[in-house]
Amino acid sequence: MEILPRPRTAAFFDLDKTVIAKSSTFTFSRHFYQGGLINRRAVLRTAYAQFVYLLGGADHDQMERMREYLSALCRGWNVQQVKEIVAETLHAVIDPIIYDEAASLIERHHAAGRDVVIVSSSGAELVEPIGELLGADRVVATRMVVEDGRYTGEVAYYAYGPTKAEAITELAASEGYDLDRCYAYSDSITDIPMLESVGHPHAVNPDRALRREALSREWPVLTFERPVRLRQRVPTLGPRPAIAAGAAVAAAACAAGIVWYAGRRRSARRAVANAS
């Protein structure tokens, strides 16, 4: 009897306030100012928006206003300059605000054989490097229209609300994920469609509306509160299988070399003793 392979599974993570402790977009504002992309007034406005967002989250209307503001703000920005600023400041800006609990959860999902997918409303130029830093397998993020190497201010794809759920469904079809066995994590009521699309939804640091919804649906509610630099973490699990296998091969080769060298030294000592 032919044994069919088990369907693949994945864990889908929102980014802001779920994996990292702040808004990824607003966190880079000071460096965009230093790079000449925004003025001091914009820095103060994004700082205030960050405070409001951290205080109580953002509902649909607030997210729409935020999208319109950020779209207008980045109009005319040089895309390559944005990528360079993110690359140069990524570790200084993002590494200290990654939740230890989220990093451990990502490790556990990888150890269980699941793909990890970051699904964020922030721009792809920010989310993709952050996803790489976290070891994510895939990223779904907002994409802006680019002409002649600059943002036009128009949105080509907005990874928000129902669009996140649609992206997850499309990924499941292309990658063979069994959504009933997949996991999802978010802090925001606007991500209800994303959470509903999987068999194991979780509310993480939820806003008031999502907390009420999660409790009524008996979804697990998680609290992440320990931001920590990745380099300072003690991994909750050992290295991933491929890394472990490579380490084992290297250790075996090293041991074999030591045994061979010790044997050569004993043979040489016996030869000297016989000659004398």
C-alpha positions as CSV (number, residue, x, y, z in Angstrom):
1,M,0.0,0.0,0.0
2,E,1.4,3.4,-1.0
3,I,2.0,5.7,1.9
4,L,1.2,9.3,0.9
5,P,3.4,12.1,2.3
6,R,1.9,14.2,5.0
7,P,0.7,17.7,3.8
8,R,3.1,20.5,4.6
9,T,2.4,23.0,7.3
10,A,3.4,26.6,8.1
11,A,3.2,29.2,10.9
12,F,2.1,32.7,9.8
13,F,3.3,35.6,11.9
14,D,2.2,39.2,11.8
15,L,5.3,41.4,12.5
16,D,4.6,44.6,14.5
17,K,3.8,44.0,18.2
18,T,3.8,40.2,17.5
19,V,7.4,39.4,16.6
20,I,8.9,42.8,17.3
21,A,7.9,45.2,20.0
22,K,7.3,48.3,17.8
23,S,6.1,49.3,14.4
24,S,8.7,48.3,11.9
25,T,7.9,51.3,9.6
26,F,8.0,54.0,12.3
27,T,11.2,52.5,13.9
28,F,13.3,53.5,10.9
29,S,12.0,57.1,10.8
30,R,15.1,58.6,12.6
31,H,17.4,57.0,10.1
32,F,15.2,58.1,7.2
33,Y,15.6,61.7,8.6
34,Q,19.3,61.3,8.9
35,G,19.4,60.1,5.2
36,G,17.5,63.2,4.1
37,L,14.2,61.4,3.2
38,I,12.0,63.1,5.7
39,N,12.0,66.3,7.7
40,R,11.9,66.9,11.5
41,R,8.1,67.4,11.5
42,A,7.6,64.0,9.9
43,V,9.9,62.4,12.5
44,L,7.8,63.9,15.3
45,R,4.6,62.9,13.7
46,T,5.7,59.3,13.2
47,A,7.0,59.2,16.8
48,Y,3.5,60.3,18.0
49,A,1.9,57.7,15.7
50,Q,4.2,55.0,17.2
51,F,3.1,56.0,20.7
52,V,-0.6,55.8,19.8
53,Y,-0.1,52.5,18.0
54,L,1.8,51.0,21.0
55,L,-0.8,52.3,23.4
56,G,-3.9,50.8,21.9
57,G,-3.3,49.3,18.5
58,A,-5.0,50.5,15.3
59,D,-8.4,49.9,14.0
60,H,-9.4,49.8,10.3
61,D,-9.9,53.6,9.9
62,Q,-6.6,54.3,11.7
63,M,-4.8,51.8,9.5
64,E,-6.3,53.4,6.3
65,R,-5.2,56.9,7.5
66,M,-1.7,55.5,8.3
67,R,-1.5,54.0,4.8
68,E,-2.5,57.2,3.1
69,Y,0.0,59.2,5.2
70,L,2.9,56.9,4.6
71,S,2.1,56.6,0.9
72,A,2.2,60.4,0.5
73,L,5.3,60.6,2.7
74,C,7.4,58.2,0.6
75,R,6.5,59.7,-2.8
76,G,9.6,60.4,-4.7
77,W,12.0,58.5,-2.4
78,N,14.9,56.7,-4.0
79,V,14.2,52.9,-3.6
80,Q,17.9,52.0,-3.5
81,Q,18.6,54.6,-0.8
82,V,15.8,53.1,1.3
83,K,17.2,49.6,0.9
84,E,20.7,50.8,1.8
85,I,19.5,52.6,5.0
86,V,17.6,49.5,6.1
87,A,20.6,47.3,5.4
88,E,23.0,49.6,7.3
89,T,20.7,50.0,10.4
90,L,18.8,46.7,10.5
91,H,20.7,45.2,13.4
92,A,20.9,48.4,15.4
93,V,17.1,49.1,15.0
94,I,15.4,45.8,14.8
95,D,17.6,43.3,16.7
96,P,17.0,44.9,20.1
97,I,13.2,44.8,19.8
98,I,12.6,41.2,18.8
99,Y,10.6,39.4,21.3
100,D,12.5,36.5,22.9
101,E,9.2,34.5,23.1
102,A,8.6,35.0,19.3
103,A,12.1,34.0,18.4
104,S,11.7,30.8,20.5
105,L,8.4,30.1,18.9
106,I,9.9,30.4,15.4
107,E,12.6,28.0,16.4
108,R,10.0,25.5,17.7
109,H,8.0,25.7,14.5
110,H,11.1,25.1,12.4
111,A,12.1,22.2,14.6
112,A,8.6,20.7,14.0
113,G,9.2,20.9,10.2
114,R,6.9,23.9,9.5
115,D,7.7,26.8,7.3
116,V,7.7,30.3,8.9
117,V,6.0,33.1,7.0
118,I,6.0,36.8,8.0
119,V,2.8,38.5,6.9
120,S,3.0,42.3,7.4
121,S,1.4,45.5,6.2
122,S,4.8,47.2,6.3
123,G,6.7,47.7,3.0
124,A,8.6,44.8,1.5
125,E,11.9,46.8,1.6
126,L,11.6,46.7,5.4
127,V,10.0,43.3,5.9
128,E,12.2,41.2,3.7
129,P,15.4,42.0,5.5
130,I,13.7,41.6,8.8
131,G,12.4,38.2,7.7
132,E,15.9,37.1,6.7
133,L,17.2,38.2,10.1
134,L,14.5,36.1,11.8
135,G,15.2,33.1,9.6
136,A,11.7,33.2,8.0
137,D,11.2,31.0,4.9
138,R,8.8,33.5,3.2
139,V,7.5,37.0,3.5
140,V,4.3,38.7,2.4
141,A,4.4,42.5,2.6
142,T,3.0,45.6,1.1
143,R,4.6,46.7,-2.3
144,M,4.7,50.2,-3.6
145,V,4.6,51.3,-7.2
146,V,8.1,52.2,-8.5
147,E,9.0,54.2,-11.6
148,D,12.5,55.2,-12.5
149,G,13.8,53.9,-9.2
150,R,11.5,56.0,-7.1
151,Y,8.2,55.4,-5.3
152,T,5.2,57.1,-7.0
153,G,3.2,57.1,-3.7
154,E,0.8,54.5,-5.1
155,V,0.3,51.1,-3.5
156,A,0.7,48.1,-5.8
157,Y,-0.3,45.5,-3.2
158,Y,-1.5,46.2,0.3
159,A,-1.0,43.3,2.7
160,Y,-3.8,44.2,5.1
161,G,-7.0,42.6,6.5
162,P,-8.6,40.2,4.1
163,T,-5.7,40.5,1.7
164,K,-3.4,38.8,4.2
165,A,-5.9,35.8,4.3
166,E,-6.0,35.7,0.5
167,A,-2.2,35.6,0.4
168,I,-2.1,32.8,2.9
169,T,-4.6,30.8,0.8
170,E,-2.6,31.3,-2.3
171,L,0.6,30.2,-0.6
172,A,-1.2,27.1,0.7
173,A,-2.2,26.2,-2.8
174,S,1.2,26.8,-4.3
175,E,3.3,25.3,-1.4
176,G,0.9,22.4,-0.4
177,Y,0.2,23.7,3.1
178,D,-2.7,22.1,4.9
179,L,-4.3,25.2,6.5
180,D,-6.3,23.2,9.0
181,R,-2.9,22.1,10.5
182,C,-1.2,25.6,10.2
183,Y,-0.7,28.3,12.8
184,A,-1.2,32.0,12.8
185,Y,-0.2,34.8,15.2
186,S,-1.3,38.4,15.4
187,D,-2.0,41.3,17.8
188,S,-4.6,43.2,15.8
189,I,-8.4,42.9,15.3
190,T,-7.7,43.8,11.6
191,D,-6.0,40.3,11.2
192,I,-9.2,38.3,12.1
193,P,-9.4,37.0,8.4
194,M,-5.7,35.8,8.7
195,L,-6.4,34.1,12.0
196,E,-9.6,32.5,10.7
197,S,-7.8,31.0,7.7
198,V,-5.8,28.5,9.8
199,G,-6.7,25.7,12.2
200,H,-4.5,27.1,15.0
201,P,-5.0,30.8,15.5
202,H,-3.3,32.7,18.4
203,A,-3.7,36.2,19.7
204,V,-0.4,37.8,20.7
205,N,-0.4,40.9,22.9
206,P,-3.9,41.5,21.5
207,D,-5.6,44.9,21.3
208,R,-8.9,45.1,23.2
209,A,-11.1,44.1,20.3
210,L,-9.0,41.1,19.4
211,R,-8.8,40.0,23.0
212,R,-12.6,40.0,23.3
213,E,-12.8,38.1,20.0
214,A,-10.2,35.6,21.0
215,L,-11.8,34.9,24.3
216,S,-15.2,34.4,22.7
217,R,-13.8,31.9,20.2
218,E,-11.5,30.3,22.8
219,W,-8.4,31.1,20.9
220,P,-5.1,31.0,22.9
221,V,-3.9,34.4,24.0
222,L,-0.2,34.8,24.4
223,T,1.8,37.6,26.1
224,F,5.2,38.5,24.7
225,E,7.1,41.0,26.8
226,R,10.9,40.3,26.6
227,P,12.6,42.1,23.8
228,V,16.2,40.7,23.4
229,R,19.0,40.9,21.0
230,L,19.3,37.6,18.9
231,R,23.0,37.3,19.7
232,Q,22.2,37.4,23.5
233,R,19.6,34.7,23.3
234,V,20.1,31.1,24.4
235,P,18.3,29.1,21.8
236,T,15.5,27.0,23.2
237,L,16.4,24.2,20.8
238,G,19.5,22.9,19.2
239,P,20.5,23.8,15.6
240,R,18.2,22.9,12.7
241,P,18.7,19.4,11.3
242,A,20.9,20.4,8.3
243,I,23.1,22.4,10.6
244,A,23.3,19.7,13.2
245,A,24.2,17.1,10.5
246,G,27.0,19.3,9.2
247,A,28.3,19.8,12.7
248,A,28.3,16.0,13.2
249,V,30.2,15.4,10.0
250,A,32.8,18.0,10.9
251,A,33.2,16.5,14.4
252,A,33.6,13.0,13.0
253,A,36.2,14.2,10.5
254,C,38.0,16.0,13.2
255,A,38.0,12.9,15.4
256,A,39.1,10.7,12.6
257,G,42.0,13.1,12.0
258,I,43.1,13.0,15.6
259,V,43.0,9.2,15.6
260,W,45.0,9.1,12.4
261,Y,47.6,11.6,13.7
262,A,47.9,9.7,17.0
263,G,48.4,6.4,15.1
264,R,51.1,8.0,13.0
265,R,52.9,9.2,16.1
266,R,52.8,5.8,17.8
267,S,54.1,4.2,14.6
268,A,56.9,6.7,14.4
269,R,57.9,6.1,18.1
270,R,58.0,2.3,17.5
271,A,60.2,2.8,14.4
272,V,62.6,4.9,16.4
273,A,62.7,2.4,19.2
274,N,63.4,-0.6,16.9
275,A,66.1,1.3,15.1
276,S,67.9,2.0,18.3
